[in-house]
């Protein structure tokens, strides 16, 4: 089955389920951005796929409407950098060689 039993207890749509799907279909080089959100959705799967990520970025808590998802990812130790949304966009653009953001 494509759904882990632990995914059944997650919100829908589930970031954990999405990241696990990426894990199964990707050989690596994945970038993940955790923005405002409720609960700890995403943290468990990020622990599982961290070895396949180029970077995991999380939104600055003070900018979040609900900060528990990025906070949970930071507490899990899977976040490489924290920034405001505009800073995250700049980091991604720089990584891909895009100027002007």
Buried (B, 14 or more C-beta within 10 A) or exposed (E): EEEBEEBEEBEEEBBBBBBBBBBEEEEEEBBBBBBBBEEBBBBBBBBBBBEBBEBBBBBBEEBBEEBBBBBBBBEBEBBBEBBEBEBBBBBBEEEEEEEEE
